[in-house]
Amino acid sequence: MHLDNYHEYQSFIYPLMPSEELSPTLLETLLETFSLELASEIKYPYYSFTENILSLHSNPDLNFTSAKNMKPLSFDFRKEWDSLRPFSKKDPLIKALGNQRDLVLDATCGTGKDTLSFLKLGLKVISYERSPLLAPLLWDAQRRAPELELDIRFEDARNCHERPDVIFLDPMFPPKKKKALPKKEMVMFSHLIGKDEDQEELLKWALKTAKKRVVVKRPLWADSSPTISYKGTRVKYDTYIV
Ligand SMILES: C[S@@+](CC[C@H](N)C(=O)[O-])C[C@H]1O[C@@H](n2cnc3c(N)ncnc32)[C@H](O)[C@@H]1O
């Protein structure tokens, strides 16, 4: 989603088709804060509410293989948190973050997984997610895991007024070749959210804003010229010392 179209996109009203009763407060938040609208007819994308979980349903007729049989999208911070293993000092992400990392800005929050990794490392994290489609899902995941205090702000990261030590970027990347298709969740992401076509501008902003460094998570095959790159098995962490 290009930034120029963001406000126009944000003003869309998405349908909510709950299959169980929501508490009046929850319903009010979803309808008023996130501009969802109760609906009885399926019109994609739409949200459902089942077993206390808000999910986003994408059109099953999408014309690409990985979209078939795609499960509705919802986030479970508690499950994700419990599945995170302690990082070793040799982990490429740890090396990329460096030692001066009192405040980390996750400028591309997405599913919240990287944010949770930073929290698990005991870091102070502020996260930004600008997609109005993801905002209700992230908010709902936080509602179901109030003990995990994520600071997610639903707007463009470039509106951040704090100056973090480290800015972390994980922009959307297109698959290089058919064999290397990204996870289903990421396919659904790029369909619903777009390709982050302004990622070069976001990097320029981050380089001016971070106090110490900018870390960009990229596929191993991506062309880049950072100060140093720490490679993992599937991704690399391109690190720009500022
Ligand atoms: C590949 S996903 C990030 C995945 C994420 N690291 C995770 O752990 O799930 C990229 C996300 O960044 C968001 N994004 C891209 N540019 C942004 C910006 N300037 N401000 C806020 N969010 C942005 C997109 O809407 C998308 O949800």
The ligand as an ORCA input file, in Angstrom:
! r2SCAN-3c Opt
* xyz 0 1
  C       6.616     -8.168      5.916
  S       5.473     -7.411      7.010
  C       6.358     -7.385      8.525
  C       6.357     -8.687      9.244
  C       6.747     -8.544     10.685
  N       8.142     -8.268     10.872
  C       6.300     -9.731     11.494
  O       7.009    -10.114     12.450
  O       5.220    -10.249     11.200
  C       5.557     -5.682      6.625
  C       4.522     -4.855      7.398
  O       5.009     -3.537      7.540
  C       3.936     -2.626      7.394
  N       4.544     -1.347      6.995
  C       5.262     -1.100      5.873
  N       5.689      0.163      5.849
  C       5.227      0.748      6.991
  C       5.338      2.067      7.548
  N       5.986      3.035      6.904
  N       4.771      2.311      8.746
  C       4.078      1.321      9.397
  N       3.914      0.078      8.910
  C       4.492     -0.215      7.728
  C       3.053     -3.279      6.331
  O       1.712     -2.799      6.415
  C       3.176     -4.756      6.695
  O       2.174     -5.155      7.589
*
